[in-house]
Amino acid sequence: MIGFSGQVREVFRRELLVAWRGKARILGIGFFGIAVMLLFAVGGEAAGARLTKSSAAYFILAELLASTLLFALIFRIETEDEALEMLMMLPISPSALFYGKALAATVLLGGLACVLAPVGVVLFGVGLVEPAWMLIAVCGLIVFGLAAPGTLYSALTARAPAQEIVLPLLYFPLLLPALLAGSRALTLVLTGDVMTQVPSWCYLLACFDILYWVVCGLLFGRVVEGV
């Protein structure tokens, strides 16, 4: 009998393998994120907006919109041919299934962030004022905040007739507090943190992340049983 951590590792490895085999879709999600940032850049210039000041918000919105496409795919294989029911009949904890999938989503979203960040530097003309580790820490917290709720709502809407519509309607409102904290922290990292506010915003964002990962992990079993 594989322990909980072993089950999480197996699910995590399986999810990354599935993502690699369907890399065309993953690349499509990356190009979608880049296209969203291009639209923000063109729209901001047309409106005479200060792109540098809004670059953090544009980056987070592009990551958020692209993540909905990723989460729409997470349970697509399991919902085909009743595969989810067969998976739940295996000796595997629902929490392990959740955490394995959420960690795999975190890795994929982190890769997406690594692609979008250089694009944002070019499009919005931003420079790094604070140390690079602060940028990595803030982006990591943002990605972690997206992964857990997205995985839960992906399972909840897996069989919805219009998942692409229902998923964002449930997913976006829950993330608003974390996105506001992340946007503020990232803006300060890019423009300068004169009053040392970044740690406070990061602590707040980390609290949201911990809450999401704990609560979503506890609820996942009931969500899957009701799907």
N, C-alpha and C positions, 0 to 999 in steps of 0.2 A: 504494500500500500504506500503510495507516494504521499509524503507530507504536504502541508499547505504550501510552503515555499517552493517545493518541487513542482506542484501543480501550477503555481503562478508562472514559474520558468517555462514549463511546457507550453502553456497557453501563449505566453509572450513570444516564444520562439516560433510557434505555429503562425501567429498573426503576422510576424515579420516575413515569414516564408510566403504566406499568401499575398502580402503586399508586394514582395519581390516578383512573384509570378504575374501579378497584375500591375506591373510597373507602368504600363501605358496609362492606366487610370490615375496613378499617383502623379505622373508627369503632367497629366491634364489638369489636375488640381493645382499643381505648382504654376502652370501657365495661367490658370484662372486668377490666382492671387496676384501675379504680375500684371495682368490686364486690369484688375481692380485698381492697383496702385497707379497705373498709367491714366486711368480715368480720373482719379483724384487729382493727379498732377495737372492734367489738361483742364479740368473743371476749376481748380484753384487758380491757375494762371488766367483763365478767362474771366473769373470774378475779381481778379486783382487781390486775391488773398495772399497772406504771408505763408508760403509753403513750409518754410523752415519751422515756424512756430507750431504748425499743425501736423508736422510730419509724424510725431509719435501716435497721434490719434488715427492718422491714415494707415500707418503700419498695423496697428491693432485691429482696425476694421477690416483690412485686407486679410489678415490672419484669421479673424473670426468668420468672415464670409466663406473663405476657402475651407475652413474646418467643417462647415455644415455639409459640404460635399464628401469630405472624408468620413464623417460619422454616418452619412447615409449608406456607406458601403460596409461598415463594420459588421453588421449582422445580416447582410444580404445573403451570404453563403449559407448561414445557419437556418434562415427562414425558407430556403428552397428545399423542396422535397422533405419537409418535416425534419430537417437535420438538427434543429434546435432541441426538439423533444428527445431525439436519440442522444444528443450530447449531454442533456441533463440526466439521462438514465445511467450515464457512466459514473463511476465513483469519484466525482470531482465536486468540490465545494463551489456553490454559486459565487461566493466572495472571491475565490481563486480565479474563476472565470472572469469576473469583473476586473480585478486588479491586473490580470495578465493582459486583457484587452486594453485597459486604460493606460498601462505602461507602454504598450506598443503604440497607442495613439499619441502618447507624449513624445516618443522618439520621432514619429512621422511629423508631428507638428513642430518639433524642434528643428528638423531638417527643413521644413517649409520656412521657418523663421530665418534660418541661415541663408536661404535663397532670397527672401524678400528684403532682408536688411541691406545688402549691397545695392539692390535696386533702389531702395529708398534714399540711400546716400547719393546716388547719381541723379535721381529725379528731383529730390527736394533740396539738394545742396547742403545737407547737414554735416556737421563735424562732431567729433566726440570730445566734449569738454571735460567730463569726469573720467576716472580710470575705466579701462575696458572691462574689468571684472564686474563693475557695477552694472554695465549694460548687459553682460551675460546673466548676472543674477536676476535682474528685473525681467528680462525676456524669459528666463527659465520659470520664474514664478507665474508669469502670464500664461505660458504654455501649460503648466501644471493645472492652473485654474480652469483652462478650457477642457482639458482631457477628461476629468472625472464626470462632470455633468453631461458632457457630450456623449460619453459612453452609456450612461444611464438612460438618457432620452433616446439614444439610438435603439436601445433594446425596447423601450416603451412604445416607440413608433415604428418598429420593424415591419409590422404588417398593416400599417395604416395605408389606405388607398393613395393618399397624397403625402407621403412621408416628407418629401422635399419642402412642403409647405408647413406641415404640422410641426416638424422638428425645430425649425427656427422660432416658431411662435412660442414654444415651451422653453427653448434653450436660451434665447436672448435675454428675457427678463430676469432670469436667475443670475445671469452673469453681470448685470449692470453695476453692482457695487464693486466687484473685483476689477471690472474694466475701467471704471473711473479711477480707482487707486493705481492700477497699472499704467494708465495713460498719464497721470500726474507724475508718477515716479520716472517714467521714461522721458517725459518732457524735461524734467529737471536734469536728468543725466546728459541729455543732448544740448541743453542750453545753459547749464551751469546751476549748481546747487549752493547758492550763496549762504542760505540759512540752515544748511544741513538738514533738509527735510526728507531726503530720499530714504534714510533708514526707517523713519516713521511710516512712510507709505508702504515700504517693503514689509514691515511687520504686519500692517493691516492686510496687505495682499496675502501674506503667508497664512494669516488666521483664516481668511476666506478659503484658501486652498486646503488647509487641514480639515476645515468643516465640510467642504465638498467631498473630499476623499473618504472621510469617515462615514458621513450620512449616506452618500451614494452607495458605498460598499455595503452598508446595512440594509438598504432598500432594494438592492439589486435582485436578491433571491425572490422577493414577492413580485417584483416587476416581471421577471422571466416566467414565473408560474402563471401570471395572468395574461401573457402574450399569446 
